[in-house]
Amino acid sequence: MQELVAAALQERGYTVERQPIDQALIGRHPAFSPATIGYDNSWNVIGLHKPTSAHGRSLILNAHVDIVPTGAQERWQYPPFEPTRRGEWLYGRGSGDMKAGLSAAIFALDAIRAAGLELTAPVQIHSVVEEEITGNGAAMALAGGYVADAVLIPEPTDEKLVRANSGVIKFAIAVHGTPAHPREVSGGVSAVQAAMQLLSHLRRLEDRWNEERTAQPFFDEVENPAALTIGTISGGEWIASVPSCCRFEGRIGFYPGDDPQERVKEFEAFVAKAAAEDPLVQRCPEPIVEWVGVTHAGYILPPGSDAEALLAEAHASANSPDSPPLQAYVMACYLDAAVYSVHAGIPALVYGPVAENIHAINERVSLPSLRRVTKAIALFAAGWCGVRPAIKKPPASRV
């Protein structure tokens, strides 16, 4: 995917840089989260527009190219890796989250050139990896010094602006029981049953963290900002044995301004206490908590910024006169915008097309919405960076 993006940017005349992820920065730079894989075959692509004489405000257009698994492909209406257009929708894994947004960013800048204009301020296109699990792609771009006066990330937001997003920590918990033969089942302790007990206790932590929303700006009406999600579970060794081990992975959210490391400590203390007090789980060794992905703070986009006002104008211009003005809402999930906002103080706008079934079966993106968003990004970039008539290069002389 990154080779394709690099080629597309090179064809358009951008300066293209391939940026490996430096794993030595994990644990040293605060923007990074615990890694789950090696990064030897994974890198960012950075496309740079550098005007001959710079005026105006610089801009980053960021999009991630990684996706989540498809699940059972036979459940999809169309093959998930064969993009299929039906009417005004394009189906496929990653169509909405977020290949559409990446396309919108590139084609928005194409539109400015097609209008005979060039941007007068530097623009960067960040095609990053690892958003879905750690955020380390965006963290590497920031650590590499790629900053600007604003960043726009066209995630699928139903043509709305994200006002705030949750901080997120992603965890794995391993529970070890006592294996046994069915003839001696009373002497065993099922790791699977113990894990189920622990999961039920974690719902109490979710409730506790959700209760904090009434004191949090912009989160008071969010139904479930903590959103404890258990995404994977595996356990047992043999169909006729009391299982020895069970491991499950998940995520839980918290609020902008909270220190993620303090939430980590609170989570670990809760797990230890729940395990010690539960009659079944206390018969097992203490559960092992690992941190296996995003461990990052959330952010708030303060109302009233110049960037938001300009995006609202661009949104209105790209839509019909009777369309509602740009709306803002809270996303109770991780977004790469948090990296730029929290660690560099860069105004981070998350605004993108209508998409359905992201992270689910039959993911699809609305093509009319994608066109409107592409127009809005073009108008925003032109207004934010400034434009001037493009200088036509003379044809190459023949020898």
C-alpha positions in Angstrom: 0.0 0.0 0.0 2.7 2.4 0.9 4.6 1.7 -2.3 1.4 2.6 -4.2 1.0 5.8 -2.3 4.6 6.8 -2.8 4.3 6.2 -6.5 1.1 8.3 -6.7 2.8 11.2 -4.9 6.0 11.0 -7.0 3.9 11.1 -10.2 2.4 14.4 -8.9 5.8 16.0 -8.3 5.9 15.8 -4.5 9.2 15.3 -2.7 8.6 11.8 -1.2 10.3 10.5 1.9 10.1 6.9 3.3 10.2 7.1 7.0 11.0 3.9 9.0 9.6 3.6 12.6 12.4 3.8 15.1 11.5 1.3 17.8 14.2 2.7 20.1 11.9 5.7 20.7 9.2 3.5 22.2 9.3 4.1 26.0 11.4 7.2 25.5 9.2 9.5 23.5 5.8 10.2 25.1 3.9 10.0 21.8 4.7 6.3 21.3 2.7 3.3 22.6 3.8 -0.3 23.4 4.5 -2.1 20.1 2.9 -5.4 19.2 5.0 -6.2 16.1 8.3 -5.5 14.6 8.5 -2.6 12.1 11.1 -3.9 9.7 8.6 -4.0 6.8 6.5 -1.1 7.9 7.1 2.6 7.2 5.4 6.0 6.7 5.3 7.8 3.4 5.7 11.6 3.6 4.9 13.7 0.6 6.1 17.3 0.7 5.0 20.4 -1.3 7.6 23.1 -0.9 6.7 26.4 -2.6 9.5 28.4 -4.1 8.7 31.3 -1.9 6.5 30.5 1.2 3.6 32.7 2.4 0.6 31.7 4.5 0.1 28.8 7.0 1.5 25.3 6.6 -0.7 22.2 6.6 -0.5 18.5 7.3 -3.0 16.1 5.7 -2.8 12.8 7.6 -4.3 9.5 6.8 -3.6 5.9 7.9 -3.3 3.0 5.5 -3.6 0.1 8.0 -6.9 -1.7 8.5 -8.5 -4.1 10.9 -9.1 -7.8 9.9 -12.2 -8.7 7.8 -13.6 -11.4 10.0 -15.3 -14.3 8.2 -15.1 -13.2 4.5 -18.0 -15.5 3.5 -20.2 -13.1 5.5 -19.4 -10.2 3.2 -21.8 -9.3 0.4 -18.8 -8.7 -1.8 -15.2 -9.9 -1.4 -13.6 -7.4 1.1 -10.4 -6.9 -0.9 -12.1 -6.4 -4.3 -13.6 -2.9 -4.2 -17.1 -3.1 -5.5 -19.3 -0.1 -6.5 -23.0 -0.4 -6.1 -24.9 2.8 -6.8 -23.5 5.5 -4.7 -21.5 3.3 -2.4 -18.1 1.7 -2.6 -17.7 -1.6 -0.7 -14.5 -3.1 0.7 -12.4 -3.3 3.9 -10.7 0.0 4.5 -12.9 1.8 1.9 -14.2 4.1 4.7 -11.5 3.7 7.3 -9.7 5.3 5.7 -8.6 4.9 2.1 -11.4 7.3 1.1 -9.9 10.0 3.3 -6.4 9.4 2.0 -7.8 9.7 -1.6 -9.7 12.9 -0.7 -6.5 14.5 0.6 -4.5 13.7 -2.5 -7.3 14.6 -5.0 -8.1 17.8 -3.1 -4.6 19.1 -3.8 -4.9 17.8 -7.4 -8.0 20.0 -7.7 -6.1 23.1 -6.7 -3.5 22.4 -9.4 -6.2 21.7 -12.0 -7.6 25.1 -11.2 -4.3 26.6 -12.3 -3.2 27.5 -8.8 -0.4 26.5 -6.4 -0.4 26.7 -2.6 1.9 29.3 -1.2 2.7 27.5 2.1 4.3 24.2 2.7 2.0 21.1 2.7 2.7 17.6 3.9 0.8 14.4 3.2 1.4 11.9 5.9 0.4 8.4 4.9 1.0 6.6 8.1 0.9 3.0 9.5 -0.2 1.6 12.9 -3.2 3.9 13.7 -5.5 1.0 14.4 -3.3 -0.5 17.2 -0.6 1.9 18.5 -0.6 5.3 16.8 3.2 4.8 16.4 3.1 5.8 12.7 1.8 9.4 13.5 4.1 9.4 16.5 7.1 8.7 14.3 6.1 11.5 11.9 6.0 13.9 14.8 9.2 12.7 16.3 10.8 13.1 12.9 10.1 16.8 13.0 7.1 16.9 10.6 5.0 19.6 12.1 2.8 22.4 10.7 0.4 25.1 11.7 -2.6 22.8 11.4 -3.4 19.1 10.6 -6.5 17.8 8.9 -7.3 14.1 9.2 -10.2 12.9 6.9 -11.4 10.0 9.0 -14.9 8.8 8.3 -16.9 11.3 10.5 -20.1 11.6 8.5 -19.0 15.1 7.4 -18.8 16.3 10.9 -15.9 17.8 12.9 -14.6 15.9 15.9 -14.6 18.2 19.0 -12.9 15.8 21.3 -11.8 12.2 21.5 -11.1 9.7 24.3 -7.8 8.7 25.7 -7.4 5.0 25.2 -5.4 2.1 26.7 -5.2 -1.3 25.1 -4.5 -4.3 27.3 -4.2 -8.1 27.4 -4.9 -10.2 30.5 -3.7 -13.7 31.0 -5.4 -15.9 33.6 -3.8 -19.2 34.6 -5.9 -22.0 36.2 -5.2 -25.5 37.3 -5.6 -28.1 34.6 -7.3 -31.4 35.4 -8.7 -34.6 33.8 -12.5 -34.9 33.8 -12.3 -37.7 36.5 -10.7 -35.1 38.8 -12.5 -32.0 37.7 -13.2 -30.8 41.2 -9.5 -30.5 41.8 -9.0 -28.2 38.8 -9.6 -24.5 38.3 -10.9 -23.5 34.9 -8.9 -20.5 33.5 -11.7 -19.8 31.1 -14.3 -19.6 33.8 -12.0 -17.4 35.9 -11.4 -15.1 33.0 -15.2 -14.8 32.5 -15.5 -13.8 36.1 -12.8 -11.2 35.7 -14.4 -9.8 32.6 -17.7 -9.3 34.6 -15.7 -7.3 37.2 -14.2 -5.1 34.5 -17.7 -3.9 33.7 -17.8 -2.3 37.1 -14.6 -0.4 36.2 -16.3 0.7 32.9 -19.3 1.9 34.9 -17.1 3.8 37.3 -15.2 5.6 34.6 -18.4 6.4 32.7 -19.8 8.1 35.8 -17.0 10.6 35.5 -18.4 12.0 32.2 -20.7 14.4 33.9 -17.7 16.5 35.1 -16.0 16.4 31.7 -16.5 19.1 29.0 -18.2 17.8 25.9 -18.5 14.2 27.3 -21.5 14.7 29.5 -24.0 13.4 26.9 -21.7 10.7 25.4 -23.5 7.4 26.2 -20.4 5.2 26.9 -17.1 7.2 26.8 -15.2 4.4 28.5 -16.4 1.8 26.0 -14.7 -1.3 27.4 -14.4 -3.6 24.5 -13.0 -7.2 24.6 -11.8 -7.8 21.1 -10.1 -11.2 21.3 -10.1 -14.2 23.6 -8.4 -17.6 23.5 -8.1 -20.3 26.1 -7.8 -24.0 26.8 -5.6 -26.7 25.5 -7.8 -29.8 25.0 -11.5 -30.5 24.6 -11.6 -32.9 27.5 -9.3 -31.0 30.0 -9.9 -28.3 32.5 -8.2 -25.3 30.8 -4.9 -24.1 32.1 -4.8 -20.7 30.5 -7.1 -18.0 29.1 -6.0 -14.7 27.5 -8.2 -11.9 26.4 -7.4 -8.5 24.8 -9.4 -5.3 24.9 -9.4 -1.5 25.2 -11.0 1.0 27.6 -11.3 4.8 27.3 -10.9 7.8 29.6 -11.0 11.6 29.3 -8.8 14.4 27.7 -6.4 15.8 30.2 -6.0 12.5 32.1 -2.5 11.0 32.3 -2.7 7.6 30.5 0.0 6.2 32.9 -2.2 7.1 35.9 -5.1 5.3 34.2 -2.8 2.3 33.6 -2.0 2.1 37.3 -5.7 2.4 38.2 -6.6 -0.4 35.8 -3.9 -2.7 37.1 -4.9 -2.0 40.8 -8.5 -2.8 39.9 -7.7 -6.1 38.3 -5.5 -7.1 41.2 -8.2 -6.3 43.8 -11.0 -7.9 41.8 -8.9 -11.1 41.4 -8.1 -11.2 45.1 -11.7 -10.8 46.2 -13.4 -13.2 43.7 -13.8 -16.7 45.2 -12.9 -18.4 41.9 -10.2 -16.1 40.5 -8.4 -16.0 43.9 -7.7 -19.7 43.4 -5.5 -18.8 40.4 -2.2 -17.1 40.3 -2.5 -13.3 40.0 -3.7 -12.3 36.5 -0.9 -10.9 34.2 -1.8 -7.6 32.7 0.1 -6.5 29.5 -0.1 -3.3 27.5 -0.3 -4.2 23.9 -1.2 -1.1 21.9 -2.4 2.5 22.2 -1.6 4.0 25.6 -2.4 7.6 24.8 -4.2 10.7 26.1 -7.3 12.1 24.5 -7.7 15.7 23.2 -10.1 18.6 22.9 -10.3 20.9 19.9 -11.2 24.2 21.6 -14.1 26.0 19.8 -13.3 29.2 18.0 -10.1 28.6 16.3 -9.3 30.1 12.9 -8.8 26.6 11.5 -12.3 25.5 12.5 -13.9 28.6 11.2 -12.3 28.2 7.8 -13.3 24.5 7.7 -16.9 25.5 8.5 -16.8 27.9 5.5 -15.3 25.3 3.2 -17.9 22.7 4.4 -20.7 25.2 3.6 -19.3 26.0 0.2 -19.0 22.3 -0.7 -22.6 21.5 0.2 -26.0 22.8 -1.0 -27.3 26.1 0.4 -30.0 24.4 2.4 -27.5 21.9 4.1 -27.0 22.3 7.8 -23.8 24.1 9.0 -20.7 22.1 10.1 -21.6 20.1 13.2 -19.2 18.9 15.9 -19.3 15.8 18.1 -17.2 13.6 20.4 -15.5 10.4 19.2 -15.0 7.9 22.1 -12.0 6.3 20.4 -8.4 6.8 19.6 -7.5 9.2 16.7 -4.0 10.1 15.4 -5.1 13.7 15.9 -4.3 13.3 19.5 -0.6 12.8 18.7 -0.3 16.2 17.0 -2.6 18.0 19.4 -1.2 16.6 22.7 2.5 16.5 21.9 2.9 19.5 19.5 -0.1 21.8 20.3 -1.1 21.7 16.6 -4.8 22.4 15.9 -6.1 19.0 14.7 -9.2 18.8 12.6 -10.8 15.4 12.0 -13.4 15.6 9.2 -14.3 13.1 6.6 -16.9 11.3 4.5 -20.0 9.2 5.4 -19.1 5.6 5.9 -20.9 2.6 7.2 -19.9 -0.7 8.9 -16.3 0.4 9.6 -14.6 -2.4 11.6 -17.6 -4.5 10.6 -19.0 -6.7 7.8 -19.7 -4.9 4.5 -17.8 -1.7 5.1 -18.7 0.9 2.6 -18.2 4.6 1.9 -20.6 7.1 0.3 -19.1 8.4 -3.0 -21.2 11.6 -3.1 -20.1 12.3 0.4 -16.5 11.7 -0.6 -16.8 14.2 -3.4 -18.1 16.8 -1.0 -15.4 16.2 1.5 -12.7 16.4 -1.3 -14.1 19.8 -2.3 -14.1 21.0 1.3 -10.5 19.9 1.8 -9.5 21.7 -1.4 -11.2 24.9 -0.3 -9.8 24.6 3.2 -6.2 24.1 2.0 -6.5 27.0 -0.4 -7.8 29.3 2.3 -5.5 28.1 5.0 -2.3 28.0 2.9 -3.0 30.7 0.4 -2.8 30.3 -3.4 -1.4 32.1 -6.4 -1.4 31.4 -10.1 0.8 28.4 -10.9 4.0 29.2 -12.8 4.0 27.2 -16.0 7.4 25.5 -16.6 8.8 26.0 -20.1 9.0 22.8 -22.2 12.3 21.0 -22.1 14.6 22.0 -25.0 15.6 19.4 -27.5 19.2 18.7 -28.3 
